[in-house]
Amino acid sequence: MLKLTVSGGLSLLQQCRRCFWLEYKWGIKRPVGIFPSLPSSMDLLIKQHFDQYGETLPPELIGKVEGTLADRRLVQRWRNWRTGLHYVNSQLGVRITGALDDCLYSPVAGQYSPLDFKTKGSLPSPGYSAKYYQLQMDVYALLLQESGYPIGQKAVVVYFVPIRVLDDERWQFATMIDTVEVDPQRVIVLMTQAVAILQSSQPPEKNGNCEWCNYVIREEARL
């Protein structure tokens, strides 16, 4: 069974098929740098902030999104990789897992929408969410749908951007709400591609847009 997550496999496949093949075929991973701890700490604080409102929308979302926050008991399970949502495609032999930050629920439509938190140094430009987080939101939508939770057409991304330090040394953040249209079928297509790539005994061609492939290309030229 091929086990994939958004960060562990699917995004790598989108970035470079050769790097994906090397990691999942032979266990040869890209070098990993130091991972900053600040975003993780911010993520935890934001979740705690949202949780204190129960299923009521926090001030940042009032008037900007429809519905309420989803059942907190469900959300607590979905945030944990061990108890979170997963999807198994037995035909392809692929298992996908994911951990949601939060989730919205529309009582009128009876639908769930992924809600994700992002911290960023500046407010995102138009199209930023779709460019960088489309796959993540599609995966969350697929996991909800295949776990029996009807989904809406969009996921919501909430950005928290630091803007200044107040006189009493508190930090002030600006928030921006963005939406991304979701389509679980795109994930199925990507899963199918992943299986097909790994069935080959030969790696895909080096990708000129991949910094790791370019490093190999330069080294081969130098030798």
C-alpha positions in Angstrom: 0.0 0.0 0.0 1.4 3.4 -1.1 1.0 5.8 1.8 0.8 9.5 0.9 0.1 12.9 2.6 0.0 16.4 1.1 3.5 17.2 2.3 4.8 13.7 2.1 4.4 12.6 -1.5 1.7 14.5 -3.4 3.3 17.9 -3.3 6.7 16.3 -4.1 5.1 14.6 -7.1 3.8 18.0 -8.3 7.2 19.6 -7.9 9.3 16.9 -9.5 8.4 13.4 -10.7 12.0 12.3 -10.6 12.5 13.3 -7.0 9.2 11.5 -6.2 10.4 8.4 -7.9 13.7 8.4 -6.2 12.2 8.8 -2.7 9.3 6.3 -3.0 11.1 3.8 -5.2 14.6 3.8 -3.6 14.2 5.8 -0.4 16.5 8.6 -1.7 15.2 11.8 -0.2 15.9 15.4 -0.9 18.2 17.1 1.7 16.1 18.6 4.5 17.0 22.0 6.0 16.2 23.3 9.5 12.4 23.6 10.1 11.4 26.8 11.9 9.3 26.3 15.1 7.6 29.6 15.1 4.8 28.7 12.5 4.0 25.5 14.5 3.7 27.6 17.7 1.5 30.1 16.0 -0.7 27.3 14.5 -1.3 25.9 18.0 -2.2 29.3 19.5 -4.6 30.0 16.6 -6.3 26.7 17.2 -6.7 27.4 20.9 -8.1 30.9 20.1 -10.7 29.4 17.7 -11.6 26.6 20.1 -12.6 28.9 22.9 -15.6 30.0 20.9 -16.9 26.5 20.6 -18.9 26.1 17.4 -19.6 29.9 17.2 -17.6 31.8 14.7 -14.7 33.8 16.2 -14.6 37.5 15.5 -12.2 37.1 12.6 -14.8 35.1 10.6 -18.0 36.8 11.5 -19.7 38.2 8.4 -17.0 36.8 6.2 -17.9 33.1 6.0 -21.1 31.2 6.1 -22.1 28.6 8.7 -20.4 27.8 12.0 -17.3 26.0 13.2 -17.8 22.2 12.9 -18.3 20.0 16.0 -15.3 20.5 18.2 -15.1 16.8 19.0 -14.8 16.0 15.3 -12.3 18.7 14.7 -10.1 17.5 17.6 -10.0 14.0 16.0 -9.3 15.4 12.6 -6.3 17.4 13.8 -4.5 14.3 14.9 -2.7 12.2 12.3 -3.5 9.0 14.1 -7.2 9.7 14.5 -7.7 12.0 11.6 -9.3 11.5 8.2 -8.0 9.0 5.8 -8.9 7.6 2.4 -8.0 4.3 0.9 -8.3 3.6 -2.8 -8.0 -0.2 -3.0 -8.0 -0.2 -6.7 -4.9 1.9 -6.9 -3.4 0.6 -3.7 -3.0 4.1 -2.2 -3.8 5.4 1.3 -3.9 9.2 1.9 -4.1 10.8 5.4 -4.3 14.4 6.4 -4.7 16.6 9.5 -7.1 19.5 9.2 -6.6 22.8 11.1 -10.3 23.3 11.4 -13.6 23.0 9.5 -16.7 25.0 8.8 -20.2 23.5 8.8 -23.2 24.9 6.9 -26.4 23.8 8.7 -28.5 25.0 5.8 -26.6 23.0 3.1 -25.5 20.3 5.4 -22.0 20.6 4.1 -18.4 20.8 5.5 -15.6 23.1 4.2 -11.9 22.8 5.2 -10.6 25.7 7.2 -6.9 26.3 7.2 -4.7 28.7 9.1 -1.6 30.4 7.6 0.9 32.8 9.0 2.7 35.0 6.5 5.0 38.1 6.6 2.6 40.1 4.3 -0.9 39.9 3.0 -1.1 37.5 0.1 -1.7 38.7 -3.5 -4.7 37.6 -5.6 -4.4 33.9 -6.6 -1.8 33.1 -3.9 -3.9 30.6 -2.1 -4.8 28.7 -5.2 -1.2 28.7 -6.4 0.3 27.3 -3.2 -2.5 25.6 -1.3 -4.8 24.2 -4.0 -3.6 20.6 -3.6 -3.8 20.8 0.2 -7.4 22.0 0.1 -8.4 19.4 -2.6 -7.0 16.6 -0.4 -8.9 17.8 2.7 -12.1 18.0 0.6 -11.5 14.4 -0.6 -10.8 13.1 2.9 -14.1 14.7 4.2 -16.1 13.5 1.2 -14.8 9.9 1.3 -15.4 9.8 5.1 -19.1 10.5 4.7 -19.1 14.3 5.2 -20.7 16.2 2.3 -18.5 19.0 1.1 -19.1 22.5 -0.2 -17.4 23.9 -3.3 -14.8 25.9 -1.5 -12.2 25.7 1.3 -11.3 28.7 3.4 -7.8 29.9 4.2 -7.3 32.4 7.0 -4.0 34.4 6.9 -2.5 36.0 10.1 0.0 38.7 9.3 1.9 40.7 11.9 1.6 44.4 11.4 3.0 46.2 14.5 3.9 46.0 18.2 1.6 48.1 20.4 2.8 50.2 23.3 2.1 47.5 25.9 4.3 45.1 23.9 1.4 43.2 22.5 1.7 42.1 18.8 -1.1 43.1 16.5 -2.0 40.9 13.5 -4.1 41.6 10.5 -6.3 38.8 9.2 -7.4 38.1 5.6 -9.9 35.5 4.5 -9.5 33.8 1.2 -11.3 30.9 -0.5 -10.2 28.2 -2.8 -12.5 26.1 -5.0 -12.0 22.4 -4.3 -12.2 19.4 -6.6 -11.4 16.0 -5.0 -11.1 14.4 -8.5 -7.8 16.3 -9.0 -6.4 14.2 -6.2 -7.5 11.0 -7.7 -5.8 12.0 -11.0 -2.6 12.7 -9.1 -2.8 9.4 -7.2 -3.1 7.6 -10.5 -0.1 9.4 -11.8 1.9 8.5 -8.7 1.2 4.8 -9.1 2.0 4.8 -12.8 5.4 6.6 -12.2 6.4 4.1 -9.5 5.6 1.1 -11.8 8.4 2.2 -14.0 11.9 0.7 -13.4 13.5 3.8 -14.9 13.3 7.3 -13.2 11.6 10.1 -15.0 13.8 12.7 -16.9 15.5 15.3 -14.8 13.3 18.4 -14.3 14.9 21.7 -15.3 12.6 23.5 -12.8 13.7 21.4 -9.9 16.7 22.8 -7.9 17.9 19.3 -6.9 17.7 18.0 -10.5 19.6 21.1 -11.6 22.3 20.5 -9.1 22.8 17.0 -10.5 22.8 18.4 -14.1 25.5 20.9 -13.1 27.6 18.3 -11.4 27.4 15.9 -14.4 28.4 18.8 -16.7 31.3 19.7 -14.4 32.6 16.1 -14.5 
